[in-house]
Amino acid sequence: MSTDSDTDLLSASLVLSPYREQIDQLNHILVDLLAKRMEICRGVARVKCANNIAMMQPQRVTSTLDQMKLLAPSRQLRPEYLAEIFNIIIEETCEEERRLMDAISNSKKEG
């Protein structure tokens, strides 16, 4: 037996379904973009290692965060929101660069 709340939930689900599908598609695109960004950053780590460039580039981090915060208003986003997201992205990228550069350095020592 169906209740009014069951009908309301079904109705809400039907109305929201196209939006949820779009969000799901965008989530997949975001994950793909993050994976592509990380792969590029791995290339950067290899170049840094090959050219004795320090892993951490604080001015680049600051510049990236500043650029993202400047983009926020024109995209109807809060600058703090983008800063928080990009802080996480940059932190993970730095960790991956560090791991890769350490692995390259260790293989040079062993080889």
Helices and strands as residue ranges (DSSP letters): H 4-50, H 58-71, G 73-75, H 79-110
